[in-house]
Amino acid sequence: MKLSRKLNLSFIIAILISITIISITANIMINDRFENYLVDERHTKFDRIYENINSLYINDELQMNEMDLIHYAIAEDIDIKIKNTDNRIIFDSSRNMGMGMGMHGGMMHRNHSSHRVIEGNYLEESYLLTDDNTNIGTLIIGYIDNSYLTESALIFKSTLSKSIFISSFITIILGVLISMYLSRSLTLPLVHIRDIAVNIRQGNLDSRSNINTNTLEIKDLSDSINFLGETLSKEEISRKAYASDISHELRTPLTTLKTHLEAMLDEVWEPNKKHLSILLEEVNRLSKFTDDLSDSFDSKAYHIDLDKSTFNVSKELKDIITAFTPIYNKDNYVITSSIEDNIQLTLDKDKFNQIINNLLSNSQKYLGENGKVHIDLIKEKKNIIIKVKDNGTGIHSKDLPYIFDRFYRVDSSRNKGTGGSGLGLSIVKSLVEAHGGTIQMDSIYGQGTEVTIILPR
């Protein structure tokens, strides 16, 4: 079943159940309260009749005008009986009217105000007639138990039931229309997102969701699908670049090896020390590349084994800088530092050396005339910060988001003048993160680059 149909059906069922419960409950409670009100009104009326008759009975010296009582009974739609203190009936409106109202044990009574026959049980209520708290007789009021249901009352109840039914019908219609609108507003964006997901699954990684909605969850889902598409697109580009770069990295040394070996076999070159050194250099290059490649993929999967120990990071960093100073001086570059003394840290010492060596080697490759590199080591309350800043060629802003990706080179032409396999920064990032730290690179093209490493103490 489609989501839109399922939502519509769910909304309609919920509305019908709600309206039914509300209608039944409202009808029962209102009718019950209305009937109780009418019964209370009848008792109030009987109390008033009793007080009037009791006053007349006293004022007329225990005598009553029968015609007045008959008219009273007809007007109030009741049966009036009066007994004296000897319990003898001295007045009976039904007998004296000569029309046999038929209420004594009967089931039918004519409502004189509405000319409507009312069916029900005949009941009587007795009231003591008193004069100064002295019993002077008994008033008996006879009535049909549902005689309070006058035509006006029945019209009111009927109108009330109809109004509830009409209101329920209108509410159901509005509910169905609203449910259709809500269902459509929810399902159309979801269908659109589903189509985008299907396109991405089928390989169209450029598909993007462009829905405009105020529903936060749907907007988040749309953004997530777009992020997934962008990520997969980048991964696809990276995958193709990986394959191309690996092929390129392997082809050059293999071609060199093949050419030299063929020349030796054809006796064009002698297998002397010079030629064998060239072959060894290419073999070493292949070996380093495969090691870098292995480290890169292992680190990406977070399979780095750390052999941690506590050592003086300040001294270790100074030793690394000392080792790189002649390398920099050879190219007329300057390497300076500002290092806080005696900072102890628990790290993998070899991995720490690998991180710094990679950064300093990388900086050296992109220095120009009057090249300078400066290293800072700063201790904070919870972290240590290492900064490597150079005044080299810098990096374009468009390249910065990908600078830590495997095989990514800023020089898209693969100029080997700078060397490297494009794995160094990827490995550095993985090693830093394996120690629970973070690495960030800021750069302005033509001015230089600054790498910031934050390691927890």
C-alpha positions as CSV (number, residue, x, y, z in Angstrom):
1,M,0.0,0.0,0.0
2,K,1.3,3.4,-0.9
3,L,2.3,5.8,1.9
4,S,-0.2,8.4,0.8
5,R,-3.1,5.9,0.8
6,K,-2.0,4.5,4.1
7,L,-1.8,8.0,5.7
8,N,-5.2,9.0,4.3
9,L,-6.8,5.8,5.6
10,S,-5.2,6.2,9.0
11,F,-6.3,9.8,9.3
12,I,-9.9,9.0,8.2
13,I,-10.1,6.0,10.6
14,A,-8.8,8.2,13.4
15,I,-11.2,11.0,12.6
16,L,-14.2,8.6,12.4
17,I,-13.4,7.0,15.7
18,S,-12.8,10.3,17.4
19,I,-16.0,11.9,16.0
20,T,-18.1,8.8,16.9
21,I,-16.8,8.8,20.5
22,I,-17.3,12.5,20.8
23,S,-20.8,12.4,19.3
24,I,-22.0,9.4,21.4
25,T,-20.5,10.9,24.6
26,A,-21.9,14.4,23.9
27,N,-25.3,13.1,23.0
28,I,-25.6,10.9,26.0
29,M,-24.3,13.4,28.5
30,I,-26.3,16.4,27.1
31,N,-29.6,14.4,26.9
32,D,-29.0,13.0,30.4
33,R,-28.3,16.5,31.8
34,F,-31.3,17.9,29.9
35,E,-33.7,15.3,31.2
36,N,-32.3,15.8,34.8
37,Y,-32.9,19.5,34.3
38,L,-36.6,18.8,33.2
39,V,-37.1,16.5,36.2
40,D,-35.8,19.1,38.6
41,E,-38.1,21.7,36.9
42,R,-41.0,19.3,37.5
43,H,-40.2,18.9,41.2
44,T,-39.8,22.7,41.5
45,K,-43.2,23.0,39.8
46,F,-44.8,20.5,42.2
47,D,-43.3,22.3,45.2
48,R,-44.9,25.6,43.9
49,I,-48.3,23.9,43.3
50,Y,-48.2,22.4,46.8
51,E,-47.4,25.8,48.4
52,N,-50.2,27.5,46.4
53,I,-52.8,24.9,47.2
54,N,-51.7,24.7,50.9
55,S,-52.2,28.5,51.2
56,L,-55.6,28.4,49.4
57,Y,-56.7,25.5,51.6
58,I,-55.9,27.4,54.7
59,N,-57.4,30.7,53.5
60,D,-60.6,29.0,52.4
61,E,-61.0,27.4,55.9
62,L,-60.3,23.9,54.6
63,Q,-62.5,24.3,51.6
64,M,-61.5,24.5,48.0
65,N,-63.1,25.9,44.9
66,E,-63.3,22.8,42.8
67,M,-63.5,24.6,39.5
68,D,-60.3,26.5,40.3
69,L,-58.6,23.2,41.2
70,I,-59.8,21.6,38.0
71,H,-58.5,24.5,35.9
72,Y,-55.3,24.3,37.9
73,A,-54.9,20.6,37.2
74,I,-55.6,21.1,33.5
75,A,-53.2,24.1,33.2
76,E,-50.4,22.2,35.0
77,D,-51.2,18.9,33.2
78,I,-51.5,16.9,36.5
79,D,-54.0,15.1,38.6
80,I,-54.9,16.7,41.9
81,K,-56.3,14.9,44.9
82,I,-57.0,16.2,48.4
83,K,-57.6,14.1,51.4
84,N,-58.8,15.3,54.8
85,T,-57.3,14.3,58.1
86,D,-59.5,11.2,58.1
87,N,-57.8,10.1,54.9
88,R,-61.0,10.6,53.0
89,I,-60.8,12.0,49.4
90,I,-62.6,15.3,49.4
91,F,-61.5,16.3,45.9
92,D,-60.3,14.3,42.8
93,S,-59.7,16.4,39.7
94,S,-59.9,13.4,37.3
95,R,-63.3,12.4,38.7
96,N,-64.7,15.9,39.0
97,M,-63.6,16.8,35.4
98,G,-65.8,14.0,34.2
99,M,-63.4,13.2,31.4
100,G,-61.6,10.3,32.9
101,M,-58.0,11.2,32.5
102,G,-57.3,7.5,32.9
103,M,-54.1,8.0,34.9
104,H,-55.0,5.7,37.8
105,G,-52.8,2.8,36.9
106,G,-53.0,3.7,33.3
107,M,-50.3,4.3,30.7
108,M,-51.7,7.1,28.6
109,H,-52.2,10.8,29.3
110,R,-53.1,13.7,27.0
111,N,-50.9,16.7,27.2
112,H,-53.4,19.6,27.2
113,S,-50.9,22.3,26.2
114,S,-49.7,20.4,23.1
115,H,-52.6,18.0,22.4
116,R,-50.0,15.2,22.3
117,V,-50.7,11.8,23.8
118,I,-47.8,10.8,26.2
119,E,-47.2,7.2,27.1
120,G,-45.7,6.3,30.4
121,N,-46.2,5.1,34.0
122,Y,-48.6,6.8,36.3
123,L,-47.0,8.0,39.5
124,E,-48.1,10.0,42.5
125,E,-46.4,12.2,45.1
126,S,-47.9,13.1,48.4
127,Y,-47.5,16.4,50.3
128,L,-48.8,17.1,53.9
129,L,-51.0,20.1,54.1
130,T,-50.2,22.0,57.3
131,D,-51.3,25.0,59.3
132,D,-48.8,26.2,61.9
133,N,-47.1,22.8,61.7
134,T,-50.4,21.1,62.2
135,N,-51.6,18.5,59.7
136,I,-54.8,19.5,58.1
137,G,-54.9,17.2,55.1
138,T,-52.9,15.5,52.3
139,L,-52.2,16.7,48.7
140,I,-51.6,14.0,46.1
141,I,-50.2,15.1,42.7
142,G,-50.5,12.4,40.0
143,Y,-48.5,12.5,36.8
144,I,-47.1,10.4,34.0
145,D,-43.4,9.7,34.7
146,N,-42.2,11.1,31.3
147,S,-44.8,13.9,31.0
148,Y,-41.9,16.4,31.3
149,L,-41.0,15.5,27.7
150,T,-43.1,18.2,26.2
151,E,-43.2,18.8,22.5
152,S,-40.7,21.7,23.0
153,A,-38.4,19.4,24.9
154,L,-38.6,16.7,22.2
155,I,-37.9,19.3,19.5
156,F,-34.9,20.6,21.4
157,K,-33.5,17.0,21.8
158,S,-34.2,16.3,18.1
159,T,-32.5,19.6,17.1
160,L,-29.5,18.8,19.4
161,S,-29.1,15.3,17.9
162,K,-29.3,16.7,14.3
163,S,-26.8,19.5,15.1
164,I,-24.4,16.9,16.5
165,F,-24.9,14.7,13.4
166,I,-24.4,17.6,11.0
167,S,-21.4,18.9,12.9
168,S,-19.9,15.4,12.8
169,F,-20.5,15.1,9.1
170,I,-19.0,18.5,8.4
171,T,-16.0,17.6,10.6
172,I,-15.5,14.3,8.8
173,I,-15.5,16.1,5.4
174,L,-13.1,18.7,6.7
175,G,-11.0,16.0,8.3
176,V,-10.8,14.0,5.0
177,L,-9.8,17.2,3.1
178,I,-7.2,18.1,5.7
179,S,-5.8,14.5,5.8
180,M,-5.5,14.5,2.0
181,Y,-3.6,17.8,2.1
182,L,-1.3,16.6,4.9
183,S,-0.8,13.3,3.2
184,R,0.1,15.0,0.0
185,S,2.4,17.5,1.7
186,L,4.2,14.7,3.5
187,T,4.4,12.1,0.7
188,L,5.3,14.2,-2.3
189,P,8.6,15.3,-0.8
190,L,9.3,11.7,0.3
191,V,8.5,10.3,-3.1
192,H,10.9,12.9,-4.6
193,I,13.6,11.9,-2.1
194,R,13.0,8.2,-2.9
195,D,13.4,9.0,-6.6
196,I,16.7,10.7,-5.9
197,A,17.8,7.8,-3.8
198,V,16.9,5.4,-6.6
199,N,18.9,7.5,-9.1
200,I,21.9,7.5,-6.8
201,R,21.6,3.7,-6.4
202,Q,21.5,3.3,-10.2
203,G,24.7,5.3,-10.5
204,N,23.5,8.8,-11.2
205,L,25.6,10.3,-8.4
206,D,24.8,13.9,-9.6
207,S,21.1,13.6,-8.6
208,R,20.2,16.1,-5.9
209,S,17.1,16.8,-3.9
210,N,15.8,20.3,-4.2
211,I,12.5,20.2,-2.3
212,N,11.3,23.2,-0.4
213,T,9.6,22.2,2.9
214,N,9.0,23.5,6.4
215,T,9.0,20.0,7.8
216,L,12.3,19.7,9.7
217,E,12.6,15.9,9.5
218,I,11.9,15.9,5.7
219,K,14.4,18.7,5.2
220,D,17.0,16.8,7.2
221,L,16.3,13.7,5.2
222,S,16.7,15.7,2.0
223,D,20.0,17.2,3.2
224,S,21.2,13.7,4.2
225,I,20.4,12.3,0.7
226,N,22.2,15.2,-0.9
227,F,25.2,14.7,1.5
228,L,25.2,11.0,0.6
229,G,25.2,11.8,-3.1
230,E,28.0,14.3,-2.7
231,T,30.0,11.9,-0.6
232,L,29.5,9.0,-3.0
233,S,30.4,11.3,-6.0
234,K,33.6,12.4,-4.2
235,E,34.4,8.8,-3.4
236,E,33.8,7.7,-7.0
237,I,36.1,10.5,-8.2
238,S,38.6,9.5,-5.5
239,R,38.3,5.8,-6.5
240,K,39.1,6.6,-10.1
241,A,41.9,8.9,-9.0
242,Y,43.2,6.1,-6.7
243,A,43.3,3.6,-9.5
244,S,44.9,6.1,-11.9
245,D,47.5,7.3,-9.4
246,I,48.4,3.8,-8.3
247,S,48.8,2.8,-11.9
248,H,50.9,5.8,-12.5
249,E,53.0,5.4,-9.4
250,L,53.7,1.8,-10.3
251,R,54.2,2.3,-14.1
252,T,57.2,4.6,-13.8
253,P,59.6,2.5,-11.7
254,L,58.4,-0.7,-13.4
255,T,59.1,0.9,-16.8
256,T,62.6,1.9,-15.6
257,L,63.3,-1.6,-14.3
258,K,62.0,-3.2,-17.5
259,T,64.1,-0.9,-19.7
260,H,67.3,-1.3,-17.7
261,L,66.9,-5.1,-17.5
262,E,66.2,-5.4,-21.2
263,A,69.2,-3.2,-21.9
264,M,71.4,-5.5,-19.8
265,L,69.9,-8.6,-21.4
266,D,70.6,-7.2,-24.8
267,E,74.1,-6.4,-23.6
268,V,73.6,-2.7,-24.3
269,W,74.3,-1.9,-20.7
270,E,76.7,-3.7,-18.4
271,P,75.3,-4.9,-15.1
272,N,77.8,-2.7,-13.2
273,K,77.4,-0.9,-9.9
274,K,76.0,2.3,-11.5
275,H,73.2,0.5,-13.4
276,L,72.4,-1.8,-10.5
277,S,72.1,1.2,-8.2
278,I,69.5,2.7,-10.5
279,L,67.6,-0.6,-10.3
280,L,67.9,-0.7,-6.5
281,E,66.7,2.9,-6.3
282,E,63.6,2.0,-8.3
283,V,63.0,-1.1,-6.2
284,N,63.3,1.1,-3.0
285,R,60.9,3.5,-4.5
286,L,58.4,0.7,-5.1
287,S,58.9,-0.6,-1.6
288,K,58.3,2.8,-0.1
289,F,55.2,3.3,-2.2
290,T,53.7,0.0,-1.2
291,D,54.5,0.7,2.5
292,D,52.8,4.1,2.2
293,L,49.9,2.6,0.5
294,S,49.5,-0.1,3.2
295,D,49.8,2.5,6.0
296,S,47.2,4.7,4.3
297,F,44.6,2.0,3.9
298,D,45.2,0.6,7.4
299,S,45.0,4.0,9.0
300,K,41.8,4.8,7.1
301,A,40.3,1.7,8.6
302,Y,41.7,2.7,12.0
303,H,43.9,-0.4,12.3
304,I,46.9,1.5,13.7
305,D,48.7,-0.3,16.5
306,L,50.2,2.3,18.8
307,D,53.1,1.5,21.1
308,K,52.7,4.4,23.6
309,S,55.3,5.6,26.1
310,T,55.8,8.8,28.1
311,F,58.6,10.9,26.8
312,N,59.9,14.5,26.6
313,V,58.1,15.9,23.5
314,S,60.0,19.1,23.7
315,K,63.4,17.3,23.4
316,E,62.2,15.0,20.7
317,L,60.9,17.9,18.6
318,K,64.2,19.8,19.0
319,D,66.1,16.7,17.9
320,I,64.0,16.3,14.7
321,I,64.5,20.0,13.9
322,T,68.3,19.6,14.4
323,A,68.3,16.7,12.0
324,F,66.4,18.7,9.4
325,T,68.5,21.9,9.7
326,P,71.3,20.8,7.4
327,I,68.8,19.6,4.8
328,Y,67.1,23.0,4.8
329,N,70.4,24.9,4.8
330,K,71.5,23.0,1.8
331,D,68.8,24.7,-0.2
332,N,69.3,28.0,1.5
333,Y,66.1,27.6,3.6
334,V,65.7,28.6,7.2
335,I,64.0,26.5,9.9
336,T,63.3,28.1,13.3
337,S,61.3,27.1,16.4
338,S,59.7,28.3,19.6
339,I,59.3,25.3,21.9
340,E,58.2,25.2,25.5
341,D,60.6,23.0,27.6
342,N,60.0,19.8,29.4
343,I,56.6,18.9,28.0
344,Q,55.9,15.2,28.8
345,L,53.4,13.4,26.8
346,T,52.3,9.7,26.3
347,L,52.4,8.9,22.6
348,D,53.8,6.4,20.1
349,K,57.3,7.9,19.8
350,D,57.9,6.5,16.3
351,K,54.6,7.6,15.0
352,F,55.2,11.1,16.4
353,N,58.5,11.3,14.6
354,Q,56.7,10.1,11.4
355,I,54.2,12.9,11.8
356,I,56.7,15.7,12.2
357,N,59.1,14.3,9.5
358,N,56.2,14.2,7.0
359,L,55.2,17.8,7.7
360,L,58.7,19.2,7.5
361,S,59.5,17.2,4.4
362,N,56.3,18.4,2.8
363,S,57.0,22.0,3.7
364,Q,60.5,21.9,2.2
365,K,59.1,20.7,-1.1
366,Y,57.0,23.8,-1.6
367,L,59.4,26.5,-0.4
368,G,60.7,29.1,-2.8
369,E,63.4,31.7,-2.6
370,N,64.1,32.8,1.0
371,G,62.1,29.9,2.2
372,K,61.3,29.7,5.9
373,V,59.6,27.2,8.2
374,H,58.8,27.9,11.8
375,I,57.7,25.3,14.4
376,D,55.8,26.1,17.6
377,L,55.1,23.8,20.6
378,I,52.6,25.2,23.0
379,K,51.3,23.7,26.2
380,E,47.7,24.3,27.3
381,K,45.7,23.0,30.2
382,K,44.3,20.0,28.4
383,N,46.2,19.9,25.1
384,I,49.5,20.6,23.4
385,I,49.5,22.5,20.2
386,I,52.1,22.0,17.4
387,K,52.2,24.5,14.6
388,V,54.3,24.2,11.4
389,K,54.2,27.4,9.4
390,D,55.9,28.1,6.1
391,N,56.1,30.9,3.5
392,G,55.9,28.6,0.5
393,T,53.7,28.6,-2.5
394,G,50.5,28.0,-0.5
395,I,47.4,26.1,-1.5
396,H,44.3,27.2,-3.5
397,S,41.1,27.4,-1.4
398,K,39.5,24.9,-3.7
399,D,42.1,22.3,-2.9
400,L,42.1,22.6,0.9
401,P,39.0,20.4,1.5
402,Y,40.8,17.5,-0.2
403,I,44.4,18.0,1.0
404,F,44.2,15.1,3.4
405,D,42.7,12.7,0.9
406,R,44.8,9.7,-0.3
407,F,46.8,10.4,-3.5
408,Y,45.5,13.9,-3.7
409,R,48.1,16.3,-5.2
410,V,47.7,20.0,-5.6
411,D,49.7,19.8,-8.7
412,S,47.1,18.1,-10.9
413,S,49.7,17.6,-13.7
414,R,51.5,15.2,-11.5
415,N,54.8,17.1,-11.7
416,K,57.3,14.8,-10.1
417,G,59.6,17.7,-9.4
418,T,58.2,17.7,-5.9
419,G,58.2,13.9,-5.6
420,G,55.9,12.1,-3.2
421,S,53.0,9.7,-3.8
422,G,50.2,11.9,-2.4
423,L,49.9,9.7,0.7
424,G,51.9,11.7,3.2
425,L,49.3,14.1,4.6
426,S,46.7,11.3,4.6
427,I,48.9,9.2,6.8
428,V,49.7,12.2,9.0
429,K,46.0,12.8,9.6
430,S,45.3,9.2,10.4
431,L,48.2,9.0,12.9
432,V,47.1,12.2,14.6
433,E,43.5,11.0,14.9
434,A,44.7,7.6,16.2
435,H,46.2,9.5,19.1
436,G,42.9,11.2,19.7
437,G,44.1,14.5,18.2
438,T,43.0,16.8,15.4
439,I,44.9,18.4,12.5
440,Q,44.0,21.5,10.5
441,M,45.5,23.2,7.5
442,D,45.1,26.9,6.7
443,S,46.7,28.3,3.6
444,I,46.7,31.4,1.4
445,Y,47.9,30.8,-2.1
446,G,51.2,32.6,-2.8
447,Q,51.7,33.4,0.9
448,G,52.2,30.2,2.7
449,T,50.7,27.4,4.8
450,E,50.1,26.7,8.5
451,V,49.4,23.2,9.9
452,T,48.0,23.0,13.4
453,I,48.0,19.8,15.4
454,I,46.2,19.5,18.7
455,L,47.0,16.4,20.9
456,P,45.4,15.7,24.2
457,R,47.6,15.7,27.3
